[in-house]
Structures are given as structure tokens and as C-alpha cells.
């Protein structure tokens, strides 16, 4: 049978996370003798319906298959509709966590889908295609949800988890386009600690499936909680094939839980060392020891991802993380001392979150900005325990609507909606004020809007050259040092210009020129309003921020002064006098403990020699 498999689009010819599931299913179908083509729109320019139409016209598939995560539902819904128009009589099959975590809801969301694959898809898809080809009833195939002739949804018994992963073929690397994927990763993208230079050839790899842990925000029902490993002989045979076939020199291991047994980790390190790869993986915090870090680094490891999630023990217990802030802090320190990149998150919005727990985490983050942890808000994805909790408590009243809205953020905490938004605002202010910047020695804008950077690492002070960067790549901030593997951001910002801005600036100049005693209580509000109009369009307008601070200092209440000073820092997070003024204002208000982080950041910027951003010209 001719089968066209379609990936969900994440980007277009840029770094992204390659979904492995479709590659495994494609390989299984090819092993069974079917003719399979994979449409990967991430490797193409153009609208997805145009790409799909072209593939259908060229290939004339007899079956169309697609899948993805829950937040891909609308895209898959659109692709299925296009597919049905092009192939009115061909079966359309959907899969992935989208289907596995809510089979009936997914089928309702994708009305043109005929069949959904629930759970691991390799064996189920192979049996399904055989049944369709032979006219065998679908209720003989385990792991399906399908519409019968009357359009009624029917479920078949679940398929047992595959215990021996070596029974599976390798990923269909040619089909998913590894040759293209390998070269898409510019420095600072996807895994900044892994890729530091152009020309990297990156390969994702799975050495195991499943995770026995029960973190409440995680949804991994396809792989299940039964932890299973591939033999290392099979892993290294596939890896060495990819090195020979695609020139791979960077390895991104995507296991949810990598090598919990020390003996397996030691053997992996011994076997990967001669391959001379830069590699990264995910570990549990209890696996991070001085001995394991040394062993892994000696074999080429440069970056470890592990779940920090919160620096509040209250929230960690709610998330069922089975760790403590003390253990997390120790692991982070060990990583930093070993000169390995830490790739981890703080996530906010767990049901146990309070204003106090948010402040607890963000105060820790401000004191430890050298780790450069990412900040995110928790996702209530179908299949996770917190999603089930939200359903049970009436926070999600319509699962179909919730799915089609892309798993939107919800407030499942005991905080009021006003407090929840204040929490979001606080997190934003911290993350856009404190941080670890490198010092720009030279920035050159070249042809085609490409940028060359010469920087000094703020951690080890190595001089680093980055060439041929795109505008987006520079704006994404994060870089990793080749010498110490630590992350830092690039102190740049966009400046805006427009006829509207020019007019507003002209009006402000006129207001100042026409009034000799321009800072008066009567005109303070007019000046502040005009400054606010300008800053909304160009938050990097330093002179306008300075005027706003001057006016509010003269006539504002203490809390107003704090707000305006912090807004000025959001426009220029490297202006040391604003940090010092924030600290002085907080101290004057009896909040000296809060003032300390602003004084620390001012001292850090002074020590690093980073006192202003480089303004990127408009393009």
C-alpha cells in the first residue's frame, strides 16, 4: 500500500525538535513491504496545504496518516480536511499523544479522521494497514479507535506495551529527512549548550522508552510508565550508521530518563567516547554526582537537562517531583563546577502555587542567575494529572473546546485571577531584569542582515567569536561558551521608529519647550501619559524613561516610583543607576532585603563591564 505520513509543522527550515514517532512507524511499515513517503513541512517553505496537495498529486497515496501533540490539534484538523478533499475515499489515520491521551475527544476534534491509533503506533499501524488492505474488520486490531459504518466511535482493546525495543527497526532517517534536519541548528537554538558553532550536524536519538515517575504535569502515556531500554549494541549500531551516512557529530539523547543504572551509563560513556561527539541527555537530579559528571564529560557530554521546575518545596511536593530544593541546588552547583551546561526550567502555575511560592522561586532565580534557567508557565496538557484535576474541579468544562484552543493557560491555583496576573507580571519583570550578560566586544552587521559577534564570556572571560548569525538568532539572546559550557545572553535590543513615534516625540518636545517650569504637579500627569504612549511603541527610549523617572520621583507615591523605575529597567536592563535607585527606594521603604538583588545585579554589571545594550538597527 502507498502511505503518505505527514508531520505537524513546528517551524520552517529552522531548529526544531524532530518527532521520532513518525520515523519509527514509517520504518515499521517499510519493513512490512509498504511504499511510504513522509512529508516533513519543517523542511520546506510554503503553506502546508500547498505542500500536501503537491505530495498527493505526485504520490497518489492510498492511505494518509498524521499525528502530533495535543497543541497540534488545529493543524492536524486542517491537514485532515485538505486530505479528505484531495482523497475522498482514502482512509485517514491520526495518532500521537493527541489521540492516546483523549481518544474520543481527538476523533471529535478531527472529524475527517477515520481511525485513531492509541498508544505506541508501530505494531498497531502495521496491523491496521494489513487489515485495511485485506478487508479485515478493524475490531481485530488492538489499540484503535475508529468510526464504524454508521459513524459511531468504536474502541478495540489496548495494545500491550512492547517490552523488547530491539524488535523495532531503526528510525526511517531518510524518510524524516535527517540529512536536512542535522544542519538546521545554529548556535543558541534548541539546545544552546550543545551547538556552539555553525556546521554542527545534530542527531536526536532514543535509547529507552517510558518513565516510572509520576510528575503531575507530564503526559507520556504513549511510552507509558514501564521503563524499557534498547540494547547498547543496537543503539551504537544505529548511531554509527548515522555518523557514516549523515556526518553526525552532535548527539541529542531524547530519553525521558537516561541510564538510571550506573553500569549502563558507564558502558555508554565508554562506547561513545571514541566517536568524538558532543552530546547531551536528560537525568534525574539524584544521578548528578561528581563521579558521574566527570565520566560523562570525559566522553563528550556538554549539556544535561533535568527537571528543576520550582525552588519551592511546597510546589515540588505538589508536583510529585520526589526531590527537594536542597538537592536541586546541590546538583546545579555540581554542574556549574564541572563546567557543563544546565538546561532546565522553572515553571509556574501548579495548583499549589501562591504569591509566596512564586516569590520564593524568583528570589532564588535572581540570586543564581549564573545558571540561566529558562522560565515557563505550566501546561495543562491532556493526559497529565493536573489536566485531570482541572477537569474534575470544573476548571475545564469542555475538553473539545480546550483542545481546539491549544491547551490554553488556566488558573488552577487558589489565587484570584488578579493575583494570578500579578504573578505573571512579577515573573516577567524578574526574567527581563536580572540575568547573566556577556560583554559585546564587537558587533558587525553584514550583508543580508547577517551579524558577526565578538564577545567575552561572563563566567570564564574567554573571548568568543560567533559568525554569520541571523537577526533572530542574535535576538534569542542565549549563547554557550566553548570553553566553560556556561550560558549567557547577548545584551542587544531592538529600537523602533515610525511616523507615529516621531510625532509623539515631537509633541513631547513641544510640551517641554512651552513650559519653563515643566515639572509641575499640574502637568506631571500629561507628561507621564505622553511618555507612556512612546514607551508602548519603543520601550528602549532611554531618554523618555529618564524623564518619566524624573517626573514620578518628584510627585509620585513610593509604590509608583518603584513601578516606573522597574519599567525603566525593562527598557534597559543594563543601566546601573536604575538598579541603584531601585535599591535606595526599597531601602527607604523599609524593604532592604528586597533591595539586595538590585545591588547585586548592579555590582555584577559593573564587574562585567556591561553598562548598556547594543541597539540593533531596524531591518
Number of C-alpha atoms within 10 A of each C-alpha: 16 15 21 23 25 25 22 20 17 15 14 15 16 16 20 17 14 20 16 16 20 26 23 21 25 29 23 24 23 18 13 13 12 17 16 21 19 21 21 21 21 23 18 15 12 11 9 21 16 11 15 20 16 12 17 16 11 9 14 14 20 17 20 22 22 23 25 22 19 25 19 19 23 16 17 25 22 15 23 26 19 18 23 17 12 15 20 12 10 14 19 23 22 28 26 23 27 29 28 27 22 18 22 18 16 26 23 14 20 23 12 22 25 19 23 30 26 28 26 24 24 21 17 20 24 20 18 24 20 18 16 14 11 9 9 13 11 22 17 13 22 21 23 27 28 22 17 14 7 6 9 8 16 14 18 15 13 14 16 10 16 16 13 11 16 15 9 16 19 20 21 21 19 15 18 25 17 23 19 15 22 22 20 21 24 21 25 24 21 14 24 23 29 28 26 20 15 15 14 20 21 26 24 20 19 17 20 21 23 19 19 12 15 16 19 19 19 19 20 19 19 22 19 16 15 13 15 19 19 17 14 15 12 14 18 15 11 15 20 15 12 17 16 9 13 19 17 23 18 22 22 19 19 19 19 23 20 21 21 12 9 11 9 15 16 15 12 18 18 15 14 19 17 10 15 11 18 23 25 26 21 20 18 20 20 12 17 19 14 13 9 15 21 13 17 22 19 13 22 20 25 26 27 24 20 22 18 24 24 29 24 19 18 15 23 20 15 15 21 13 19 13 16 18 16 10 14 21 16 15 22 21 15 16 21 18 12 16 20 24 27 24 24 19 18 18 19 23 23 24 18 17 22 21 14 11 18 22 17 15 21 22 15 16 23 19 15 17 16 18 21 24 19 13 19 15 16 18 19 27 25 27 21 19 18 23 24 17 16 18 15 11 11 11 14 18 12 11 17 16 13 18 22 19 14 15 19 12 14 17 18 23 16 14 18 12 13 9 15 20 13 14 21 16 11 15 20 14 16 18 18 13 21 24 24 24 31 28 24 20 12 12 16 13 16 11 8 10 12 16 18 17 19 16 21 21 26 24 20 13 15 14 17 17 15 17 15 18 20 16 15 10 17 23 16 14 18 22 26 23 26 19 15 19 24 27 28 25 21 20 23 19 19 15 15 15 11 10 8 11 17 12 12 16 17 11 13 17 11 11 16 13 11 9 11 8 9 15 18 13 12 9 15 18 15 13 22 18 13 18 21 16 15 21 20 11 15 18 22 23 18 16 10 22 24 15 15 24 23 16 22 22 17 13 15 16 10 14 12 14 23 20 14 22 24 21 20 25 25 19 21 24 26 24 19 22 12 21 25 19 18 25 24 18 20 21 15 12 11 11 13 14 10 14 20 18 19 22 18 17 23 24 15 17 23 14 11 18 16 21 18 16 20 15 13 16 11 8 7
